[in-house]
Amino acid sequence: MRLYLKITVLVFILLFSSCIHKDYKSSTLVIGIEGSPTNLDPRYATDAFSEQIAMLSFNGLMRYTNNGRIVPDLARAINIKNNTTIDIILKRNIRFQDGTYFSAADVAATINSIIHGKEYSPYTEAFLHIKYISISNPFNLVIHLTEPYAPILSALTLGILPAKYAEDKNITLKNLIGTGPYKLVDYRQAKYVKLEANKYYSNGKPRISTLIFKIIPNDLTRVLELEKGSIGLLVNSVPPDSVKSLMKVKQLKVIVGAGNNYEYVGFNMRDPLLKIKKVRQAIAYAINRNDIIRYVLFNLAEPATGILPPWNWAYTSDVDIYPYEPSKAKSLLDQAGYPLNHGYRFTLTYKTSNNPLSVRIAQTIAYELGQIGIKIILMPYEWGTFYNDIRHSNFQMYSLRWVGVMDPDIFYYAFDSKSVPPYGANRGYYINPDMNQLLETARTILKRDKALALYGSVQRLAAKDLPYVSLWYMDDITVMNRRLHNFIPRRGGGYCGIEKAYLSD
């Protein structure tokens, strides 16, 4: 009898364990990413890894659609009464991930924490245009601006925290609570970020109960883990030379589409060499974009003329372009007063991340610059170190990309003289009063048709002055296990919509 009971109990345990394992496999999705997020607080996230993960945990008053339109999210309706008054009616019965109800007080506290906080946020400059916020009831607030400010709706995509945590100066991962479909529950630096489904989510608890973002800097390792099934999804983290082979793997689905991730070479304009326009122009003419796209990127990119992608409402193609003309590049360097001297004209350092594809691109560009007499010292770094150097303007040249650009006010953030670190992303210290005037005027015009001409002038001036050398817009590449259903890739990458997806056995 005792032996029978032991056998029965053992069988039950084995069956129970197998059920747990089966449920874990069917309700957990592992997503591979290249680098570690630097800050998962939506108020302070600046890198793509942080922003894309935070978007799963936090909703803003507004959100971007896949075609670049701004529509209400936590807001039910937006009424722009005049150029400086915005009346916002909030959705009701929205809960945070701890079960507490969302209200206007949470919006005001989140915005005010940025306005009055000592730490710089990407939203600081935008919210300093807010004179004050008035709350008439828990579901209605009015934002009063100091002046007309067109990018305010874009700024209202900021993820909202509960007031009690937004006002906490020592916020931890435990207190990073939003209204989004997934809750942040664990983060191990350089290893993984873990999220769990929000049972209070307004559109219903997601069918995939756990998301694990596994941090794998090595391209080959990510691809191998995808092939063997230990990773279920890669978004814009697939090396181009692996795409064709992955298309042949039966258990995988590959989706390729036009993207809006803009790759560029940036310059430190305080450098005595790089502040000379003819030197920057020579570098632009020396880079053979078409060959790099063809042979390094396997035609999975389109040549870029500026930060904005062609489908953006403010885009213009009427700008100076720099085709591959090494003889012209040499002539410009001669004119600038830098003739060849023992094989080289001068030396520059060039920083990039140590991602193998980024290094291959940088090596190719370094070789091409060597052909016109510029000696390049290539300096690849681990992502966190590299990005920290860029943020603090510790570079001569570097390669990086803007991810998922939607609002043309990106030009203010990148090129206005008021946006130098730590107040923005003008990390190369590009200073031009004409650019400042164009940008500061454009952001006061609320009607797009009237702002269009100004943003055209902005793009022409940027192409002429070359604070960046435009390279290409990368195609979006999504590879997923066929067990993952109903996930529709977002233009520019990211994971919005994963809450509607599910995993089959």
N, C-alpha and C positions, 0 to 999 in steps of 0.2 A: 504493500500500500504506500509506504513512504517513498519507495523507488518510483512508483507510478506518479506520485505528486511531483517529485523532482523532475521527471521527464516532461510532465505537463507544463510545469513552470518554465523549464528551459525552452520548450517549443514556443510558449507564449512570448518569452523575452525575445527570441530570435525573430518571430513574426512582427513584434512591436518595433524592434530595431529596424527591420527591413522596411516597415511602413514609414518610419521617421526618415530613413535614408531616401526613399522614393519621393517623399513629400519635399525634402530639402532640395533634391535635384530638380524637381518640377517647379519649385517656387523661388529659386535663387538664381539670379543672373549675374555672372561675372563679366565685367567690362574692362578691357585693357586700356590703359592710358600711358602716355610717354613719360610724364613728369609729375612731381608732387605739387598739389595746390599750395599756394603761399598763404592764403587767408580765406577761410570759408564763410566769414561774416560778409553778407551781401553789401554792407556799407563800405567795405574796404577792399573787396576783391578787385584785382587789376589784371591778373593773368587768366588765360582762357580756361585752364584746368579748374581754378577756383570758381569762376563765374558760371561755367556750365554745370558743375555739380550743385552749386548754391541755387541755381534756378529750379532744381527739383524740389528744394525744401521751402522756397519762399516765393510768394506772389507779390506783385506790385499793384498799384492802383491801375496801371496800364500795362499792356504787353505788346510785343511786335508779332505780327503775323508773318508767315513764310515769305510773303511778297513785299514785306517792308512797311506795311501799314501799322499805325498805332491804334489799338482798340482797347476798350475798358476790360479790366480783369477783376480786381477786387472792387473797383468802382462799378456802379450800375449805370450811371449816366454822368457825363461831363458837360457843363454849360459854361462856355466862355462869355461872361456877361459883357466885358469890355477888354481892352488890351492888358489890363492889370488885375482883373478879378476873375477867378475861376471857381465856380460852384461845383462841388463834387457830392453826388449822392452815392452812398455805399450799399453794397449787397448786404442782405441780412442773413442771419443764421450761418455765418461762416465761423468755423472754429480753428483755433491754433492746435498744434499737435499735442498740447497738454490738456486739451479739452475746453479751455477757456474761450469765450466768444470774442470775436474781432469787432473793433469799434473805431470811431474817429479818433479817440484818444491815442490809440496805438499808432496811427498814421502821424499824428502831430508829434508824438514822442520820438518816433524813428527819425523824422526829418529834423527835429530840433536837436537831436543827439549829434547830428552831423554839423549843423550850423554852429552849435556852441561847443563842440568837441575840440580837443587839442590835437587829436590825430587827424592827419589829412585823409580825405576820402575823394575818390573820383567824382563824387557828387557835391563836394564842398562848394566849388565855384558856382554851380547851377543854383544851389539852394540859398546862396548869399543874395540872390535876386528876390528872395521872399521877404517881404516886409513883416508880415505876421500871418498866423493861421487862426481863424475863428471857428469855433464849434457851436452850432446851434442845437444839435441833438446828437445822440450816439451814432447816427447814420448820415449825418450831413456836416460837411466842413467847407470852409471857403478859404482859398489861398489868395492872399493879397500880395501882389508883386510891387517892387519899387519902381519898375519900368516895364514896358513891353519886352517879353522874353520868349522867343519862339521855341527854344529847346525844352521848355518846362515839361511838356507832356512826355518827352523822351526821358527826362530825369525821373518822372513819376513811375517808371518801370522798376525803380528800386524796390527790393524785397522788404516787406514790413515785418518788424518784430513786435512782440507784446510790449506794452509800455513799461512794464516792471523790469524787463530785461534790457530794453533799449536804453534805459536810464542807468543801467549798471555799468560802472567803469571797469569792472573786472570780469567781463563776460567770458564764459568758457563754452566748450563744445556742448555741454549739457544744457546750456541756456540758449543755444542758437536754435530757436524755435520759430517756425513760420507756419503758413497755412497751406503749403504745397503738398503734393502727393506723397513725398517721402521725408522722413525725419532723419537727420544726422545722428548717428549713435556711436560711431567710433572712428578714430583717425590715427593711424600709425605712420609717422613720417617715413617716406620713401618705401612704404609697403602697401597700404591700402586705405580706402575710405569706405565705411559701411553705412548704408541707409536702410531703414525699414519702413514698410508701407504705413501711411497715416490713416488710421481707422476713422478719423474725423474729417477726412478730405471731402470737400463739398460735392465733388463729382463721383463719389463712391470710392471705397478702399481699392487701391490698385490690385490687380490679380497676381502680379509678381510681388511676393512678400518682401524679398530682400535684394538689394543691389549692392554688389561689392565692386568698387573701382580698384582694380589691381594695378599698381604702379610698376611698369616694366619699361625701363629706358631703352633696352636693347631691341631693335627691330626684329631680328631673327627669332629671338625668344618669344616675342608677342605672336608672330606668325605661326610658330610651331605649336604654341599653346592653343591657338585658334584651331589649327588643323586637328589636334588631338582631342578637342572638345572641352578643355579646362577653362577656356574663355569662350563666351558666347557672342560677344559683340565688340567690334572695333569701328570707331568713327573717326575718320581723318587721321588715323595713326597707323596706316598701312603703307609700307614703302612701295613706291610705284613699280619697282621691278618685280614685286610679288603678285601684282593684281591678276595678270594672265594665268599664272599657275593656280591661284586661289579659285579662279572661275571654273577650274576643272575638278575641284574637290566636291564630291557628290553632296556632302552634308552641309555645304556652305552656300550662301546666297550673296552675290556681289552686286551692289548698286552704285553706278557712277553717274554723276550729274554736274552741271555747271555750278561753281561755287562762288563765294565772295570773300574768301580769305586772301588778303593782299600781301604779297611778299615784296620786300624792298631792302635796299642797302641804305643805311643811315650814316650820317656824318656828324662829327663834333665840329661845329662851326667856330668854336673858339681856338681850334688848332691853327697854327700859322700857315700850314699848307692847305688844309681843307676849307679854310675860309675864303680861298681864292676860287671864284666861280669857274674859271677856265680849267682848273684842276678837277673840279667835280664834273664838269662837262666831259673832260677827257675820259674820266672813269666810266661815265655813262656810255660813251661811244665805243669803249673797249670791251664791253660785255656783250657776248653773243647769246642773247636770250633765246633765239630760235633754236640754236644747237643744244643749249642746256635743256630746253623743254623737250626736244626730240630724243636726245640720247641719255639724259640723266633722269628726266621726269616721264619718259615714255609717252609723250604727248598728252599727259594728264594735267594740263594747265593751258591757260590762254595768256598771251602777252598783256601786260597792264600799262595803262597810261597815267594812272593816279590811284589814290586810295579808294575812290568810289567805283563800284562795279558798274558795267554798262546798263544794267536794269534799274539802277537807282534813279529816282525822280530828278535829282540835281546833277546827274552826270553829264559831262560834255566831252566829246572826242576832239574838239577844236583846241588842241594844246600842242606844244612843241614835243616832238618825239626824238628818240636818239637811237637810230638803227646802228647796227654793227659796222663801224667805220674806223678801224685801227689807225689808218693813215691820218685821218682827221684828228684823232685823239693825240697822236704824236705831235702834230702841228700845234695844237692847243697848248700842249706842255712846253713846246719850244717858245711859243708866244708868251707864256706865263713866266719865262725866265728859268726853266729847268731843263737844260740840254742833257743829253746822255753823258755820263761821266764814269768810265770804267764799267760800262754795261748797264748801269742804273742811273736814274735821275734822283730818286730819294726813296726812303723806306717808310712804310705805314704798317701799323698793327691792325689786325682784322679779327674781331671777336665773333664767335658763334657758339651755339650749343654743341655738345658732343654727340648729338644724335647723328648716326651714320649718314643719313641723307643730307642733313644740314652741312656736315663736314665735306661731303662730296661736292655739293654746290659751291661751298666756299673755296675748296681746292681748285675747282674749275675757274672761278672768278679770279683767284689769286694767280693762276697760270696766265690767264688772258691779260691781266694787268702787268704781269712780268714781261709780256710781249711788247708792251709800249714803254717799258723802262721803269715801272714802279715795282719795287721789291716789297713783297707782302710777307709779314710775319703772322702766320695763322695761329690764333689762340682759342682752341675749343675748350669749353668748360661744361661741367655738370649744370643742368638747367637752373637750379636755384642760385648758384654762384654767378652764372652768366646773366640771369635776369636782374639780379641785385646790382651788378655792375652797370647794366643799361639804365636802370632806374636812377642811379646816382651819377650818370653821365661820365662814367669811368671807361672811356673808349676813344679811339680815333675813328675807326669804321666798325660797323657791325651789320649782321643780317638778322631780320626778325619779320614777323608778320602781324598784321591786324586781322583779328578773327571776327567774322560776322558783322561787318560794318553796315549800319542801317541809316544813321542820321548824319547829314552833311556837316553838322556842328562838330564832328570829329576833327575837322580842320582847325577849329579854335583850340581844342584840347592838344593838338599835335604841333601847331605852328604859331599861335599867338604868343607875343613876347611875355604876356602875363602868365603863360602856362609852363614856364620853366620849372624844373623840380624845386621844391616838392609840390608845386601847385598845379601840375599837369604833366603832359607827356611830351613837351617840347624839350626833349632830352639832349638834342643837338644844339640848343641855344640859337635857333634861327631867329633873327631879329630883322623885321622889315616893317616900318611904319605904314606902308601902303597895304601890306597884308593885314596888319592890325585893324586898319580902318574898314577894309572890306568885311572882315569877319565880325567885327563888333557892330557894324551896321546890319549885316545879314541876320543876325540873331535877334534883332528887334522887329523884324518883319514877319508877321504871322501868316500871311498869305503866300503859298508856295510859288504862284506864278510871278509874284513881284520879287521874291528872293532868288529866283532862278538865274537871272542875269548876274547878280552879285556872286553866286557860287560858281558860275562860269568863269568870272574874272579871277576868283580865288584859285581855281584849278589851273588856269593859264599862267598865273604868277608862280605857283608852286612848281610847275613844269619848267618854267624859265629859270628860277633861282636854284632849283635842285637841292633842297634840304634832304630829300630822299631821291634815290635812283629807283624808279619803278621797275619791278621784275615781271611778276605774273600774278594771275588769280589762279590758285590751285583748284582743280576739280574736287568736288566732294566725293569721297570714297568710303562707302559703308560696307562692311562685311559682317554677316551674322550667321549664326547657326540656324539651320532650317527649323529647329524646334521653337525659335522665336517668331511669333506671329504678330501682325498688326502694328509693327513699329515702322513709321514712315519717317525717313531721314529729314532733318531740318536743313534748309539752305545755310551753309556756313558751318555746319556741324552742331553739336549739342545733342541733348537727350530729351528735349521736350516732346511729349507724346508717349513716352515710355509707360506712363501710367495706364494707357489704353491697351498695351501689349500683353501677351500671355505666352506661356511656354507649354508646349505639348510634351507628352511622354515619349 
